[in-house]
Amino acid sequence: MTNLVEVRKLRIEATTDAGRVVEIIRGVSLDIADGEIVALIGESGSGKTTVALSLMGHARPGCRITGGEINVNGKDMAALSEKERAKLRGTDIAYVPQSAAASFNPSSTIMEQVIEVTRIHRLMPPEQARKRAVELFRSLSLPDPEGIGARYPHQVSGGQLQRLAAAMALIGDPKLVIFDEPTTALDVTTQIDVLKAFKSVMRAGGIAGVYVSHDLAVVAQIADRIVVLKGGEVQETGTTAEILSAAKHPYTRELLAAFEPKPRQANADGEAATNQLLRIDNVTAGYGAVGSDGLPLIRAVDSVSLVVEKGRNLGVIGESGCGKSTLARVIAGIHPAAAGDIVFDGKQLQRAAGKRSQDQLREMQIVFQYADTALNPAKPVADIIARPLAFYHGLDKRARSKRVDELLDMVRLPRALRYRHPSELSGGQKQRVNFARALAADPKLIICDEITSALDTVVASAVIELLKELQRELGLSYIFISHDLSVVEAICDQIMVMYNGERVEQITPDKVKAPSHPYSKLLFSSVPKLDPTWLDGLVRDPELVSQYGHR
Amino acid sequence: MTMARAVASRRSFLGHSYNLVGVVAALVILAWTLVAIFAPYIIPHPIGDIVDDDYFGPMRQGLWLGSDYLGRDMLSRVLMGARYTVGISLAAVSIACFSGVVLGMAAAVTGGWFDTCLSRFLDAMNSIPSKLFGLVVVAAVGSSIPVLILTLAVIYVPGAYRFARALAVNINTMDFMTVARVRGESTAYLIGSEILPNIIRPVLADFGLRFVFIVLLLSGLSFLGLGLQPPLADWGALVRENIGGLPFAAPAVIVPSLAIASLTISVNLLIDNLPHKIRDRDA
């Protein structure tokens, strides 16, 4: 035994509901030395989480470990009984889940849950455990380390909760910590704090880690070595620097390529840009009781104005809670504005969608972030895409069927997919169907609300390419809402930065490297770079962080 | 290993997987349905005829299920009873579930005052004890088959409404509902094409469960003498009129009880073991 973890020819099988057996992990081998952090990266379905969970001897329901060895600290996790494994979990191996918010019990205090491990394994008396927890809170740079334990999970922010989940994992002094996409759900400005905290704690304790992610830039900051998985097999293994600079496998190169800034097609900038498609003036919208001035108590969008020109794209970026999604819903009329004007194609629009004419509704389509919930799971793809055709254009059955085929071609999906239900599609395919439905209406403007955020890097960049192509062919305009700067930069002619419901500034991507407003500066500097030294070298203006960051 | 065994105990047919319990339950229900439809053609004796010299006669050739408290043929009476029990319950449960589910989905989609008023009104209905309600109605307008059907239906509308509304409210928050609304779709399309396909399975399960409740309530009412009037008799009435045979262990009281049990238990088992469609990506 030289390494802490030695996985040899691991095989995991799953049984489908038809009784068919599928091999989801096919002979994976990997090593982790003491104190080393190894990243498992790959697209969804590549088996990265399955491999990570198997290190605890755990296979998700319906799956089972059928072959190979999983040696962790000298014990074969696959061969141990469930009782013996339970003894090791929390003390030898610990786990930090993707969604800390879903993993904490909302009805007991954070401290109780953090020290639960010491109680279960009888590691130390509660008093000592609490002291140890406070130390951990401090080393994870949580605010108010003495008092935070007394709060309930809903009283702290998402980034803090994620660090508290790490404290829970670390309290039993594990030798190996498994991080399962711990920062995927966080804003970029928050992600940095969490990553920094993880990195310093792991380094200080000499703890080995497995970091599961699909974000290469995040992984580059924290991992010593990277293992690239695809289809349940290891594609490539190497040190972080090797993978980033000299990737051999085509899939790894594809992943890297998704990070390279793509040249935007020049949109004939000299052309007189007077063709306004959409103009909104001083729009205010929000939630809660309506005050005496007719405005809601909590303003999610506060006096925002913007202009979208024909055939051009506007990007809206900002962190979660800044009001960008509400803005999209206000424009689409789902959430009627409390004040302000919306002028679309030269005509004043009603604030509520229900009062707009059918043609006005048709010309402005909205595409939502989660294709899972935006597509009716009970209907086949053909029915979903065909409905706007029947509703807006009154096409008969044959014409509809023909048009559905054309639309599927347009979004680069095989025609045979029309018989499938949404649950039988991959994330990227679902998002394409979602988009095809918007195209079916024959719109002039498509509002894209975070449409790539739930997708893997490679899939997302393919979707963006598709959007660009369709724009060239159909002369569409997009309003592109995202928290991901690289996505917005790739497709938009203008970028509007929002913070706290207000428009902070508007920039054109050519000048994007030098945003002038302090919040934009913070936001732009927080986007992880592929350079492994980026996080350590990052110097942020503490004043800015305390003003705008949510710690 | 347990996984493999669980898979083996389910079979598949036409892309659906089912298990043995569900099939047996379905067969029992099918048999009672056929009996209900064809009862007038297969009963050996008219239900009002006294064919036995003795009352509470035992099972024997010619009188396969013995005779009742007047010496009438029990087999004929049970077979005809199926017609009333299954028929009345089915009609009542159809009316109750159809109106309850449509109102529930409409309330969830429309919201606002419509939802509030309807919900409070049906909650008030729900607070009236069902047997008492039946008693009052029968006392007021007398007992006949249409009155029974309507009374039973009205009693079970609020439950079906609550159930469907709870399911529909969840679906209503999904993005595809927002998309359909922004498209400008009507309420009828929203409830019929967007919501219903997503809640149809639990609604069907609820339908079955409510059917069982109605069979039991109808039997209860008949047992109290408020249901069908003699010489017609559903199973509940058969139990009541032959209750005097209990000390003699007469088949006349046991058989209708078994009939009620077999139907209600089968419906329950079928609901719990409905075949489900195999959704296997690559198969």
Interface residues (C-beta under 8 A of the other chain):
Chain A: T15 T16 D17 A18 G19 R20 G62 R64 A332 G333 I334 A353 G354 R356 Q358 L361 I366 F368 Y370 T373 A374 L375 N376 P377 A378 K379 R387 P388 F391 Y392 H421 S423 E424 R437 A441
Chain B: M3 A4 V7 A8 R10 S12 S17 M174 D175 F176 T178 V179 A180 R181 V182 R183 G184 E185 E194 P197 N198 I200 H276 I278 R279 D280 R281 A283
